[in-house]
Amino acid sequence: MKVRVKQEKISKVLSLVTGVVPTTSSIPVLSNLLLETEGDKIKISATDLDISVISRLECEILKQGAITVAAKRFQEIIRELPGDDVDLEVDGTRITITSGRANFRMMGMEKDQFPKIADLEKEEKISLKADTLEGMIRRSVYSVAKDDTRPVLSGVLWELSPSGIGMVGTDGHRLSRMGLTGDFGIKDEMGVIIPPKALNQVVRLLGGQDEVGVSIDKAFVGFFVGDMTVYSRRIEGTFPNYQQVIPKDNANILVIDRGDLMSAAKRVSLLADSKTHKIKMNLSKDRVKLTASTPDLGEAEEEVPATYSGEDMVIGYNASYVLDVLKTTESDDVRFELSTAVGASILKPATEAEGESYICLVMPLRLADQE
Protein backbone atom coordinates (compact mmCIF):
# COMPACT_ATOMS: atom_id res chain seq x y z
CA MET A 1 0.00 0.00 0.00
CA LYS A 2 1.18 3.51 -0.81
CA VAL A 3 -1.05 6.54 -0.32
CA ARG A 4 -0.83 10.29 0.20
CA VAL A 5 -3.30 12.04 2.51
CA LYS A 6 -3.74 15.47 4.04
CA GLN A 7 -2.32 15.64 7.57
CA GLU A 8 -5.16 17.75 8.94
CA LYS A 9 -7.86 15.46 7.58
CA ILE A 10 -6.37 12.14 8.68
CA SER A 11 -5.51 13.57 12.10
CA LYS A 12 -9.13 14.59 12.63
CA VAL A 13 -10.37 11.16 11.54
CA LEU A 14 -7.95 9.38 13.86
CA SER A 15 -9.09 11.44 16.85
CA LEU A 16 -12.59 10.05 16.27
CA VAL A 17 -11.80 6.48 15.29
CA THR A 18 -9.33 5.74 18.10
CA GLY A 19 -11.97 6.51 20.73
CA VAL A 20 -13.20 2.93 20.47
CA VAL A 21 -9.76 1.30 20.80
CA PRO A 22 -9.51 -0.53 24.16
CA THR A 23 -6.80 0.73 26.52
CA THR A 24 -5.95 -2.85 27.50
CA SER A 25 -6.82 -6.09 25.77
CA SER A 26 -5.82 -9.73 25.88
CA ILE A 27 -6.02 -9.67 22.06
CA PRO A 28 -3.06 -7.54 20.87
CA VAL A 29 -4.51 -6.68 17.45
CA LEU A 30 -7.46 -4.86 19.08
CA SER A 31 -4.96 -2.13 20.02
CA ASN A 32 -4.40 -1.59 16.31
CA LEU A 33 -6.13 0.22 13.50
CA LEU A 34 -6.78 -1.47 10.19
CA LEU A 35 -5.63 0.71 7.27
CA GLU A 36 -6.68 -0.47 3.81
CA THR A 37 -7.32 1.04 0.43
CA GLU A 38 -10.83 0.96 -1.02
CA GLY A 39 -11.34 2.53 -4.42
CA ASP A 40 -9.92 6.05 -4.23
CA LYS A 41 -10.09 6.18 -0.42
CA ILE A 42 -8.23 4.90 2.58
CA LYS A 43 -10.47 2.99 4.97
CA ILE A 44 -9.55 3.21 8.67
CA SER A 45 -11.20 0.79 11.10
CA ALA A 46 -11.07 0.23 14.86
CA THR A 47 -12.95 -2.23 17.05
CA ASP A 48 -13.20 -3.64 20.56
CA LEU A 49 -15.36 -6.52 19.21
CA ASP A 50 -18.55 -4.93 20.58
CA ILE A 51 -18.23 -1.50 18.96
CA SER A 52 -16.51 -0.67 15.68
CA VAL A 53 -15.82 2.65 13.97
CA ILE A 54 -14.97 2.92 10.28
CA SER A 55 -13.94 6.00 8.33
CA ARG A 56 -13.32 6.44 4.63
CA LEU A 57 -11.02 9.30 3.64
CA GLU A 58 -10.27 10.50 0.13
CA CYS A 59 -6.60 10.33 -0.75
CA GLU A 60 -4.14 9.76 -3.58
CA ILE A 61 -3.76 6.02 -4.12
CA LEU A 62 -0.39 5.02 -5.53
CA LYS A 63 -0.56 1.35 -4.59
CA GLN A 64 -3.31 -0.83 -3.13
CA GLY A 65 -2.79 -2.70 0.13
CA ALA A 66 -3.51 -2.97 3.85
CA ILE A 67 -1.87 -3.19 7.28
CA THR A 68 -2.81 -2.95 10.94
CA VAL A 69 -0.82 -0.53 13.08
CA ALA A 70 -0.71 0.46 16.77
CA ALA A 71 -3.59 2.95 17.10
CA LYS A 72 -2.48 5.35 19.82
CA ARG A 73 1.11 5.65 18.67
CA PHE A 74 0.09 6.07 15.04
CA GLN A 75 -2.39 8.80 15.99
CA GLU A 76 0.24 10.63 18.04
CA ILE A 77 2.74 10.54 15.18
CA ILE A 78 0.22 11.80 12.62
CA ARG A 79 -0.93 14.59 14.95
CA GLU A 80 2.63 15.94 15.35
CA LEU A 81 3.73 15.76 11.72
CA PRO A 82 5.07 19.04 10.30
CA GLY A 83 3.87 18.90 6.68
CA ASP A 84 0.54 19.30 4.89
CA ASP A 85 0.87 15.95 3.09
CA VAL A 86 1.48 12.56 4.67
CA ASP A 87 2.85 9.61 2.70
CA LEU A 88 2.05 6.14 4.01
CA GLU A 89 3.94 3.23 2.46
CA VAL A 90 3.57 -0.40 3.51
CA ASP A 91 6.20 -3.07 2.97
CA GLY A 92 5.08 -6.39 4.42
CA THR A 93 4.28 -5.70 8.08
CA ARG A 94 6.14 -2.39 8.24
CA ILE A 95 4.69 1.03 7.50
CA THR A 96 6.73 4.13 6.71
CA ILE A 97 5.21 7.52 7.54
CA THR A 98 6.75 10.53 5.83
CA SER A 99 5.84 14.21 6.04
CA GLY A 100 8.18 17.07 5.24
CA ARG A 101 11.54 16.15 6.73
CA ALA A 102 10.01 13.75 9.28
CA ASN A 103 10.22 10.03 8.71
CA PHE A 104 8.86 7.22 10.91
CA ARG A 105 8.85 3.45 10.52
CA MET A 106 6.45 1.30 12.54
CA MET A 107 5.93 -2.43 12.76
CA GLY A 108 2.37 -3.64 12.25
CA MET A 109 0.40 -6.82 11.62
CA GLU A 110 -1.16 -8.31 8.54
CA LYS A 111 -4.76 -7.51 7.69
CA ASP A 112 -5.80 -11.13 8.29
CA GLN A 113 -5.01 -10.72 11.99
CA PHE A 114 -7.71 -8.06 12.37
CA PRO A 115 -11.18 -9.31 13.41
CA LYS A 116 -14.02 -9.25 10.93
CA ILE A 117 -16.32 -6.24 11.43
CA ALA A 118 -20.10 -6.23 10.94
CA ASP A 119 -21.27 -4.96 7.56
CA LEU A 120 -24.76 -3.48 7.27
CA GLU A 121 -23.96 -1.22 4.31
CA LYS A 122 -26.44 -2.97 2.03
CA GLU A 123 -29.16 -3.43 4.65
CA GLU A 124 -32.33 -1.31 4.59
CA LYS A 125 -31.86 1.98 6.43
CA ILE A 126 -34.04 4.49 8.20
CA SER A 127 -33.03 8.15 8.11
CA LEU A 128 -33.05 10.54 11.07
CA LYS A 129 -32.04 14.15 11.47
CA ALA A 130 -28.71 14.37 13.27
CA ASP A 131 -29.98 16.81 15.90
CA THR A 132 -32.99 14.56 16.56
CA LEU A 133 -30.79 11.56 17.27
CA GLU A 134 -28.36 13.59 19.36
CA GLY A 135 -31.17 15.00 21.50
CA MET A 136 -32.58 11.56 22.17
CA ILE A 137 -29.21 10.17 23.18
CA ARG A 138 -28.33 13.05 25.50
CA ARG A 139 -31.69 12.82 27.28
CA SER A 140 -31.47 9.10 27.99
CA VAL A 141 -27.88 7.92 28.21
CA TYR A 142 -27.05 9.57 31.54
CA SER A 143 -29.52 7.37 33.43
CA VAL A 144 -27.94 4.07 32.38
CA ALA A 145 -26.56 1.78 35.10
CA LYS A 146 -22.78 2.06 35.51
CA ASP A 147 -22.24 -1.59 36.49
CA ASP A 148 -22.84 -4.88 34.70
CA THR A 149 -24.80 -6.73 37.37
CA ARG A 150 -27.90 -6.40 35.17
CA PRO A 151 -26.59 -6.13 31.59
CA VAL A 152 -29.86 -4.86 30.10
CA LEU A 153 -29.76 -1.83 32.44
CA SER A 154 -26.24 -0.98 31.27
CA GLY A 155 -27.66 -0.01 27.89
CA VAL A 156 -30.21 2.38 26.39
CA LEU A 157 -33.47 0.90 25.14
CA TRP A 158 -34.30 2.29 21.71
CA GLU A 159 -37.99 1.83 20.96
CA LEU A 160 -38.95 2.02 17.29
CA SER A 161 -42.45 1.84 15.84
CA PRO A 162 -44.40 3.12 12.82
CA SER A 163 -45.84 5.91 15.00
CA GLY A 164 -42.67 7.15 16.70
CA ILE A 165 -39.38 6.48 18.46
CA GLY A 166 -38.10 6.72 22.01
CA MET A 167 -34.94 6.12 24.04
CA VAL A 168 -35.00 4.98 27.67
CA GLY A 169 -32.26 4.72 30.27
CA THR A 170 -32.58 3.55 33.87
CA ASP A 171 -30.37 2.31 36.69
CA GLY A 172 -33.17 1.36 39.07
CA HIS A 173 -32.96 4.64 41.01
CA ARG A 174 -33.87 6.97 38.18
CA LEU A 175 -35.24 6.77 34.67
CA SER A 176 -35.28 9.06 31.66
CA ARG A 177 -37.19 8.70 28.42
CA MET A 178 -37.16 10.92 25.37
CA GLY A 179 -39.93 10.17 22.89
CA LEU A 180 -40.89 11.59 19.50
CA THR A 181 -44.08 10.90 17.60
CA GLY A 182 -44.06 10.87 13.81
CA ASP A 183 -43.35 8.78 10.75
CA PHE A 184 -39.68 7.85 10.59
CA GLY A 185 -40.09 5.18 7.96
CA ILE A 186 -40.17 2.33 10.46
CA LYS A 187 -42.26 -0.62 9.33
CA ASP A 188 -42.25 -2.89 12.38
CA GLU A 189 -42.27 -2.30 16.11
CA MET A 190 -39.06 -3.32 17.86
CA GLY A 191 -36.82 -2.59 20.84
CA VAL A 192 -33.02 -2.50 20.65
CA ILE A 193 -30.68 -2.18 23.65
CA ILE A 194 -27.49 -0.28 22.79
CA PRO A 195 -24.36 0.28 24.95
CA PRO A 196 -23.86 3.93 25.98
CA LYS A 197 -20.25 3.83 24.72
CA ALA A 198 -21.55 3.31 21.20
CA LEU A 199 -24.13 6.09 21.48
CA ASN A 200 -21.55 8.52 22.89
CA GLN A 201 -19.29 7.64 19.98
CA VAL A 202 -22.12 8.44 17.56
CA VAL A 203 -22.67 11.83 19.25
CA ARG A 204 -19.00 12.66 18.65
CA LEU A 205 -19.56 12.24 14.91
CA LEU A 206 -22.76 14.25 14.55
CA GLY A 207 -21.33 17.77 14.53
CA GLY A 208 -21.99 19.46 11.20
CA GLN A 209 -24.10 16.57 9.90
CA ASP A 210 -27.70 16.79 8.71
CA GLU A 211 -28.81 13.18 8.41
CA VAL A 212 -27.95 9.84 9.98
CA GLY A 213 -28.74 6.46 8.44
CA VAL A 214 -29.53 3.55 10.75
CA SER A 215 -29.57 -0.18 9.96
CA ILE A 216 -30.49 -2.94 12.40
CA ASP A 217 -30.06 -6.70 12.20
CA LYS A 218 -30.36 -9.46 14.79
CA ALA A 219 -26.95 -8.78 16.34
CA PHE A 220 -25.85 -5.25 15.43
CA VAL A 221 -26.98 -1.66 14.93
CA GLY A 222 -25.20 0.47 12.35
CA PHE A 223 -25.08 4.28 12.34
CA PHE A 224 -23.99 5.90 9.07
CA VAL A 225 -22.79 9.48 9.58
CA GLY A 226 -21.24 11.03 6.48
CA ASP A 227 -18.04 9.10 5.73
CA MET A 228 -18.08 7.52 9.21
CA THR A 229 -19.83 4.35 10.36
CA VAL A 230 -20.38 3.05 13.90
CA TYR A 231 -21.42 -0.56 14.48
CA SER A 232 -22.61 -1.62 17.90
CA ARG A 233 -23.39 -5.11 19.11
CA ARG A 234 -26.89 -5.23 20.60
CA ILE A 235 -27.18 -6.06 24.30
CA GLU A 236 -29.18 -9.26 24.62
CA GLY A 237 -32.00 -9.60 27.12
CA THR A 238 -35.42 -8.21 27.96
CA PHE A 239 -35.63 -4.62 29.15
CA PRO A 240 -37.87 -4.25 32.22
CA ASN A 241 -41.40 -2.93 31.76
CA TYR A 242 -40.52 0.60 32.84
CA GLN A 243 -44.03 1.90 32.20
CA GLN A 244 -45.21 0.06 35.31
CA VAL A 245 -43.03 2.16 37.63
CA ILE A 246 -44.00 5.57 36.25
CA PRO A 247 -46.68 7.02 38.56
CA LYS A 248 -49.80 8.30 36.83
CA ASP A 249 -51.47 10.29 39.62
CA ASN A 250 -48.87 12.47 41.36
CA ALA A 251 -51.07 15.40 42.40
CA ASN A 252 -48.57 17.81 44.01
CA ILE A 253 -47.22 20.09 41.28
CA LEU A 254 -44.11 22.28 41.47
CA VAL A 255 -43.16 24.59 38.60
CA ILE A 256 -39.82 26.37 38.93
CA ASP A 257 -37.36 28.24 36.76
CA ARG A 258 -34.90 25.70 35.44
CA GLY A 259 -31.87 28.00 35.48
CA ASP A 260 -32.55 29.30 39.00
CA LEU A 261 -32.98 25.81 40.39
CA MET A 262 -29.91 24.49 38.59
CA SER A 263 -27.69 27.29 39.90
CA ALA A 264 -29.00 26.99 43.46
CA ALA A 265 -28.69 23.20 43.49
CA LYS A 266 -25.08 23.42 42.29
CA ARG A 267 -24.20 25.86 45.06
CA VAL A 268 -26.03 24.09 47.88
CA SER A 269 -24.70 20.67 46.91
CA LEU A 270 -21.14 21.88 47.52
CA LEU A 271 -21.77 21.07 51.20
CA ALA A 272 -23.71 17.85 50.57
CA ASP A 273 -22.38 14.45 51.60
CA SER A 274 -19.82 13.29 49.02
CA LYS A 275 -21.39 9.81 48.80
CA THR A 276 -25.13 10.53 48.75
CA HIS A 277 -25.02 14.10 47.32
CA LYS A 278 -28.22 14.60 49.30
CA ILE A 279 -29.99 17.95 49.26
CA LYS A 280 -33.36 18.72 50.80
CA MET A 281 -36.10 20.66 49.04
CA ASN A 282 -38.60 22.33 51.37
CA LEU A 283 -41.66 23.00 49.21
CA SER A 284 -44.22 25.69 50.02
CA LYS A 285 -46.70 27.76 48.03
CA ASP A 286 -44.40 30.32 46.42
CA ARG A 287 -40.87 29.14 47.09
CA VAL A 288 -38.50 26.20 47.43
CA LYS A 289 -35.81 26.23 50.09
CA LEU A 290 -32.80 24.07 49.27
CA THR A 291 -30.56 22.89 52.09
CA ALA A 292 -27.61 20.57 52.54
CA SER A 293 -25.52 19.71 55.57
CA THR A 294 -22.52 17.54 56.34
CA PRO A 295 -21.24 17.34 59.95
CA ASP A 296 -17.57 17.79 59.03
CA LEU A 297 -18.20 20.53 56.46
CA GLY A 298 -21.14 22.71 57.45
CA GLU A 299 -24.51 23.77 56.08
CA ALA A 300 -25.87 25.54 53.03
CA GLU A 301 -29.27 27.07 52.35
CA GLU A 302 -30.84 28.98 49.45
CA GLU A 303 -34.38 29.93 48.45
CA VAL A 304 -35.75 29.93 44.91
CA PRO A 305 -39.12 31.43 43.86
CA ALA A 306 -41.56 28.82 42.56
CA THR A 307 -45.22 27.92 42.10
CA TYR A 308 -46.38 24.94 44.14
CA SER A 309 -49.81 23.42 44.55
CA GLY A 310 -50.09 20.77 47.22
CA GLU A 311 -49.32 20.04 50.84
CA ASP A 312 -46.08 21.54 52.18
CA MET A 313 -43.41 18.89 51.85
CA VAL A 314 -39.73 18.27 52.58
CA ILE A 315 -38.17 15.87 50.09
CA GLY A 316 -34.59 14.70 49.62
CA TYR A 317 -32.80 14.06 46.33
CA ASN A 318 -29.42 13.10 45.02
CA ALA A 319 -28.41 16.52 43.66
CA SER A 320 -26.54 14.93 40.76
CA TYR A 321 -29.72 13.18 39.57
CA VAL A 322 -31.72 16.41 39.60
CA LEU A 323 -28.94 18.36 37.89
CA ASP A 324 -28.69 15.76 35.12
CA VAL A 325 -32.37 16.34 34.32
CA LEU A 326 -32.06 20.12 34.45
CA LYS A 327 -28.99 20.14 32.18
CA THR A 328 -30.79 18.14 29.49
CA THR A 329 -34.08 20.05 29.63
CA GLU A 330 -34.55 22.92 27.18
CA SER A 331 -37.72 24.45 28.67
CA ASP A 332 -37.31 27.65 30.72
CA ASP A 333 -39.34 26.08 33.53
CA VAL A 334 -39.31 22.54 34.85
CA ARG A 335 -42.29 20.72 36.32
CA PHE A 336 -42.12 18.33 39.30
CA GLU A 337 -45.06 15.97 39.83
CA LEU A 338 -44.96 14.55 43.38
CA SER A 339 -46.99 12.23 45.56
CA THR A 340 -45.23 11.90 48.91
CA ALA A 341 -41.74 12.56 50.20
CA VAL A 342 -40.83 8.92 49.62
CA GLY A 343 -42.72 8.22 46.39
CA ALA A 344 -41.24 8.41 42.89
CA SER A 345 -41.07 11.96 41.51
CA ILE A 346 -41.72 12.88 37.88
CA LEU A 347 -39.65 15.69 36.35
CA LYS A 348 -40.40 17.07 32.91
CA PRO A 349 -40.18 20.28 30.89
CA ALA A 350 -43.03 22.69 31.63
CA THR A 351 -43.42 23.27 27.88
CA GLU A 352 -42.38 21.06 24.94
CA ALA A 353 -42.37 21.19 21.18
CA GLU A 354 -45.17 19.36 19.42
CA GLY A 355 -44.49 15.65 19.16
CA GLU A 356 -41.84 15.64 21.93
CA SER A 357 -42.20 13.88 25.28
CA TYR A 358 -39.34 14.05 27.80
CA ILE A 359 -40.06 12.47 31.16
CA CYS A 360 -37.73 11.63 34.04
CA LEU A 361 -38.39 9.61 37.16
CA VAL A 362 -36.24 10.19 40.25
CA MET A 363 -36.53 8.24 43.48
CA PRO A 364 -36.19 10.51 46.54
CA LEU A 365 -33.64 9.85 49.27
CA ARG A 366 -35.08 9.06 52.67
CA LEU A 367 -34.56 11.75 55.28
CA ALA A 368 -33.70 11.04 58.91
CA ASP A 369 -37.28 11.59 60.13
CA GLN A 370 -38.63 9.25 57.44
CA GLU A 371 -36.49 6.26 58.44
C-alpha positions as CSV (number, residue, x, y, z in Angstrom):
1,M,0.0,0.0,0.0
2,K,1.2,3.5,-0.8
3,V,-1.1,6.5,-0.3
4,R,-0.8,10.3,0.2
5,V,-3.3,12.0,2.5
6,K,-3.7,15.5,4.0
7,Q,-2.3,15.6,7.6
8,E,-5.2,17.8,8.9
9,K,-7.9,15.5,7.6
10,I,-6.4,12.1,8.7
11,S,-5.5,13.6,12.1
12,K,-9.1,14.6,12.6
13,V,-10.4,11.2,11.5
14,L,-8.0,9.4,13.9
15,S,-9.1,11.4,16.9
16,L,-12.6,10.1,16.3
17,V,-11.8,6.5,15.3
18,T,-9.3,5.7,18.1
19,G,-12.0,6.5,20.7
20,V,-13.2,2.9,20.5
21,V,-9.8,1.3,20.8
22,P,-9.5,-0.5,24.2
23,T,-6.8,0.7,26.5
24,T,-6.0,-2.8,27.5
25,S,-6.8,-6.1,25.8
26,S,-5.8,-9.7,25.9
27,I,-6.0,-9.7,22.1
28,P,-3.1,-7.5,20.9
29,V,-4.5,-6.7,17.5
30,L,-7.5,-4.9,19.1
31,S,-5.0,-2.1,20.0
32,N,-4.4,-1.6,16.3
33,L,-6.1,0.2,13.5
34,L,-6.8,-1.5,10.2
35,L,-5.6,0.7,7.3
36,E,-6.7,-0.5,3.8
37,T,-7.3,1.0,0.4
38,E,-10.8,1.0,-1.0
39,G,-11.3,2.5,-4.4
40,D,-9.9,6.0,-4.2
41,K,-10.1,6.2,-0.4
42,I,-8.2,4.9,2.6
43,K,-10.5,3.0,5.0
44,I,-9.5,3.2,8.7
45,S,-11.2,0.8,11.1
46,A,-11.1,0.2,14.9
47,T,-12.9,-2.2,17.1
48,D,-13.2,-3.6,20.6
49,L,-15.4,-6.5,19.2
50,D,-18.5,-4.9,20.6
51,I,-18.2,-1.5,19.0
52,S,-16.5,-0.7,15.7
53,V,-15.8,2.6,14.0
54,I,-15.0,2.9,10.3
55,S,-13.9,6.0,8.3
56,R,-13.3,6.4,4.6
57,L,-11.0,9.3,3.6
58,E,-10.3,10.5,0.1
59,C,-6.6,10.3,-0.8
60,E,-4.1,9.8,-3.6
61,I,-3.8,6.0,-4.1
62,L,-0.4,5.0,-5.5
63,K,-0.6,1.4,-4.6
64,Q,-3.3,-0.8,-3.1
65,G,-2.8,-2.7,0.1
66,A,-3.5,-3.0,3.9
67,I,-1.9,-3.2,7.3
68,T,-2.8,-2.9,10.9
69,V,-0.8,-0.5,13.1
70,A,-0.7,0.5,16.8
71,A,-3.6,2.9,17.1
72,K,-2.5,5.4,19.8
73,R,1.1,5.7,18.7
74,F,0.1,6.1,15.0
75,Q,-2.4,8.8,16.0
76,E,0.2,10.6,18.0
77,I,2.7,10.5,15.2
78,I,0.2,11.8,12.6
79,R,-0.9,14.6,14.9
80,E,2.6,15.9,15.4
81,L,3.7,15.8,11.7
82,P,5.1,19.0,10.3
83,G,3.9,18.9,6.7
84,D,0.5,19.3,4.9
85,D,0.9,15.9,3.1
86,V,1.5,12.6,4.7
87,D,2.9,9.6,2.7
88,L,2.0,6.1,4.0
89,E,3.9,3.2,2.5
90,V,3.6,-0.4,3.5
91,D,6.2,-3.1,3.0
92,G,5.1,-6.4,4.4
93,T,4.3,-5.7,8.1
94,R,6.1,-2.4,8.2
95,I,4.7,1.0,7.5
96,T,6.7,4.1,6.7
97,I,5.2,7.5,7.5
98,T,6.8,10.5,5.8
99,S,5.8,14.2,6.0
100,G,8.2,17.1,5.2
101,R,11.5,16.1,6.7
102,A,10.0,13.8,9.3
103,N,10.2,10.0,8.7
104,F,8.9,7.2,10.9
105,R,8.9,3.5,10.5
106,M,6.5,1.3,12.5
107,M,5.9,-2.4,12.8
108,G,2.4,-3.6,12.2
109,M,0.4,-6.8,11.6
110,E,-1.2,-8.3,8.5
111,K,-4.8,-7.5,7.7
112,D,-5.8,-11.1,8.3
113,Q,-5.0,-10.7,12.0
114,F,-7.7,-8.1,12.4
115,P,-11.2,-9.3,13.4
116,K,-14.0,-9.3,10.9
117,I,-16.3,-6.2,11.4
118,A,-20.1,-6.2,10.9
119,D,-21.3,-5.0,7.6
120,L,-24.8,-3.5,7.3
121,E,-24.0,-1.2,4.3
122,K,-26.4,-3.0,2.0
123,E,-29.2,-3.4,4.6
124,E,-32.3,-1.3,4.6
125,K,-31.9,2.0,6.4
126,I,-34.0,4.5,8.2
127,S,-33.0,8.1,8.1
128,L,-33.0,10.5,11.1
129,K,-32.0,14.1,11.5
130,A,-28.7,14.4,13.3
131,D,-30.0,16.8,15.9
132,T,-33.0,14.6,16.6
133,L,-30.8,11.6,17.3
134,E,-28.4,13.6,19.4
135,G,-31.2,15.0,21.5
136,M,-32.6,11.6,22.2
137,I,-29.2,10.2,23.2
138,R,-28.3,13.1,25.5
139,R,-31.7,12.8,27.3
140,S,-31.5,9.1,28.0
141,V,-27.9,7.9,28.2
142,Y,-27.1,9.6,31.5
143,S,-29.5,7.4,33.4
144,V,-27.9,4.1,32.4
145,A,-26.6,1.8,35.1
146,K,-22.8,2.1,35.5
147,D,-22.2,-1.6,36.5
148,D,-22.8,-4.9,34.7
149,T,-24.8,-6.7,37.4
150,R,-27.9,-6.4,35.2
151,P,-26.6,-6.1,31.6
152,V,-29.9,-4.9,30.1
153,L,-29.8,-1.8,32.4
154,S,-26.2,-1.0,31.3
155,G,-27.7,0.0,27.9
156,V,-30.2,2.4,26.4
157,L,-33.5,0.9,25.1
158,W,-34.3,2.3,21.7
159,E,-38.0,1.8,21.0
160,L,-39.0,2.0,17.3
161,S,-42.4,1.8,15.8
162,P,-44.4,3.1,12.8
163,S,-45.8,5.9,15.0
164,G,-42.7,7.1,16.7
165,I,-39.4,6.5,18.5
166,G,-38.1,6.7,22.0
167,M,-34.9,6.1,24.0
168,V,-35.0,5.0,27.7
169,G,-32.3,4.7,30.3
170,T,-32.6,3.5,33.9
171,D,-30.4,2.3,36.7
172,G,-33.2,1.4,39.1
173,H,-33.0,4.6,41.0
174,R,-33.9,7.0,38.2
175,L,-35.2,6.8,34.7
176,S,-35.3,9.1,31.7
177,R,-37.2,8.7,28.4
178,M,-37.2,10.9,25.4
179,G,-39.9,10.2,22.9
180,L,-40.9,11.6,19.5
181,T,-44.1,10.9,17.6
182,G,-44.1,10.9,13.8
183,D,-43.4,8.8,10.8
184,F,-39.7,7.9,10.6
185,G,-40.1,5.2,8.0
186,I,-40.2,2.3,10.5
187,K,-42.3,-0.6,9.3
188,D,-42.2,-2.9,12.4
189,E,-42.3,-2.3,16.1
190,M,-39.1,-3.3,17.9
191,G,-36.8,-2.6,20.8
192,V,-33.0,-2.5,20.7
193,I,-30.7,-2.2,23.6
194,I,-27.5,-0.3,22.8
195,P,-24.4,0.3,25.0
196,P,-23.9,3.9,26.0
197,K,-20.3,3.8,24.7
198,A,-21.5,3.3,21.2
199,L,-24.1,6.1,21.5
200,N,-21.6,8.5,22.9
201,Q,-19.3,7.6,20.0
202,V,-22.1,8.4,17.6
203,V,-22.7,11.8,19.2
204,R,-19.0,12.7,18.6
205,L,-19.6,12.2,14.9
206,L,-22.8,14.3,14.5
207,G,-21.3,17.8,14.5
208,G,-22.0,19.5,11.2
209,Q,-24.1,16.6,9.9
210,D,-27.7,16.8,8.7
211,E,-28.8,13.2,8.4
212,V,-27.9,9.8,10.0
213,G,-28.7,6.5,8.4
214,V,-29.5,3.5,10.8
215,S,-29.6,-0.2,10.0
216,I,-30.5,-2.9,12.4
217,D,-30.1,-6.7,12.2
218,K,-30.4,-9.5,14.8
219,A,-26.9,-8.8,16.3
220,F,-25.8,-5.2,15.4
221,V,-27.0,-1.7,14.9
222,G,-25.2,0.5,12.4
223,F,-25.1,4.3,12.3
224,F,-24.0,5.9,9.1
225,V,-22.8,9.5,9.6
226,G,-21.2,11.0,6.5
227,D,-18.0,9.1,5.7
228,M,-18.1,7.5,9.2
229,T,-19.8,4.4,10.4
230,V,-20.4,3.0,13.9
231,Y,-21.4,-0.6,14.5
232,S,-22.6,-1.6,17.9
233,R,-23.4,-5.1,19.1
234,R,-26.9,-5.2,20.6
235,I,-27.2,-6.1,24.3
236,E,-29.2,-9.3,24.6
237,G,-32.0,-9.6,27.1
238,T,-35.4,-8.2,28.0
239,F,-35.6,-4.6,29.1
240,P,-37.9,-4.2,32.2
241,N,-41.4,-2.9,31.8
242,Y,-40.5,0.6,32.8
243,Q,-44.0,1.9,32.2
244,Q,-45.2,0.1,35.3
245,V,-43.0,2.2,37.6
246,I,-44.0,5.6,36.2
247,P,-46.7,7.0,38.6
248,K,-49.8,8.3,36.8
249,D,-51.5,10.3,39.6
250,N,-48.9,12.5,41.4
251,A,-51.1,15.4,42.4
252,N,-48.6,17.8,44.0
253,I,-47.2,20.1,41.3
254,L,-44.1,22.3,41.5
255,V,-43.2,24.6,38.6
256,I,-39.8,26.4,38.9
257,D,-37.4,28.2,36.8
258,R,-34.9,25.7,35.4
259,G,-31.9,28.0,35.5
260,D,-32.5,29.3,39.0
261,L,-33.0,25.8,40.4
262,M,-29.9,24.5,38.6
263,S,-27.7,27.3,39.9
264,A,-29.0,27.0,43.5
265,A,-28.7,23.2,43.5
266,K,-25.1,23.4,42.3
267,R,-24.2,25.9,45.1
268,V,-26.0,24.1,47.9
269,S,-24.7,20.7,46.9
270,L,-21.1,21.9,47.5
271,L,-21.8,21.1,51.2
272,A,-23.7,17.9,50.6
273,D,-22.4,14.5,51.6
274,S,-19.8,13.3,49.0
275,K,-21.4,9.8,48.8
276,T,-25.1,10.5,48.7
277,H,-25.0,14.1,47.3
278,K,-28.2,14.6,49.3
279,I,-30.0,18.0,49.3
280,K,-33.4,18.7,50.8
281,M,-36.1,20.7,49.0
282,N,-38.6,22.3,51.4
283,L,-41.7,23.0,49.2
284,S,-44.2,25.7,50.0
285,K,-46.7,27.8,48.0
286,D,-44.4,30.3,46.4
287,R,-40.9,29.1,47.1
288,V,-38.5,26.2,47.4
289,K,-35.8,26.2,50.1
290,L,-32.8,24.1,49.3
291,T,-30.6,22.9,52.1
292,A,-27.6,20.6,52.5
293,S,-25.5,19.7,55.6
294,T,-22.5,17.5,56.3
295,P,-21.2,17.3,59.9
296,D,-17.6,17.8,59.0
297,L,-18.2,20.5,56.5
298,G,-21.1,22.7,57.4
299,E,-24.5,23.8,56.1
300,A,-25.9,25.5,53.0
301,E,-29.3,27.1,52.4
302,E,-30.8,29.0,49.5
303,E,-34.4,29.9,48.4
304,V,-35.7,29.9,44.9
305,P,-39.1,31.4,43.9
306,A,-41.6,28.8,42.6
307,T,-45.2,27.9,42.1
308,Y,-46.4,24.9,44.1
309,S,-49.8,23.4,44.5
310,G,-50.1,20.8,47.2
311,E,-49.3,20.0,50.8
312,D,-46.1,21.5,52.2
313,M,-43.4,18.9,51.9
314,V,-39.7,18.3,52.6
315,I,-38.2,15.9,50.1
316,G,-34.6,14.7,49.6
317,Y,-32.8,14.1,46.3
318,N,-29.4,13.1,45.0
319,A,-28.4,16.5,43.7
320,S,-26.5,14.9,40.8
321,Y,-29.7,13.2,39.6
322,V,-31.7,16.4,39.6
323,L,-28.9,18.4,37.9
324,D,-28.7,15.8,35.1
325,V,-32.4,16.3,34.3
326,L,-32.1,20.1,34.5
327,K,-29.0,20.1,32.2
328,T,-30.8,18.1,29.5
329,T,-34.1,20.1,29.6
330,E,-34.6,22.9,27.2
331,S,-37.7,24.4,28.7
332,D,-37.3,27.6,30.7
333,D,-39.3,26.1,33.5
334,V,-39.3,22.5,34.8
335,R,-42.3,20.7,36.3
336,F,-42.1,18.3,39.3
337,E,-45.1,16.0,39.8
338,L,-45.0,14.6,43.4
339,S,-47.0,12.2,45.6
340,T,-45.2,11.9,48.9
341,A,-41.7,12.6,50.2
342,V,-40.8,8.9,49.6
343,G,-42.7,8.2,46.4
344,A,-41.2,8.4,42.9
345,S,-41.1,12.0,41.5
346,I,-41.7,12.9,37.9
347,L,-39.6,15.7,36.4
348,K,-40.4,17.1,32.9
349,P,-40.2,20.3,30.9
350,A,-43.0,22.7,31.6
351,T,-43.4,23.3,27.9
352,E,-42.4,21.1,24.9
353,A,-42.4,21.2,21.2
354,E,-45.2,19.4,19.4
355,G,-44.5,15.6,19.2
356,E,-41.8,15.6,21.9
357,S,-42.2,13.9,25.3
358,Y,-39.3,14.0,27.8
359,I,-40.1,12.5,31.2
360,C,-37.7,11.6,34.0
361,L,-38.4,9.6,37.2
362,V,-36.2,10.2,40.2
363,M,-36.5,8.2,43.5
364,P,-36.2,10.5,46.5
365,L,-33.6,9.8,49.3
366,R,-35.1,9.1,52.7
367,L,-34.6,11.7,55.3
368,A,-33.7,11.0,58.9
369,D,-37.3,11.6,60.1
370,Q,-38.6,9.3,57.4
371,E,-36.5,6.3,58.4
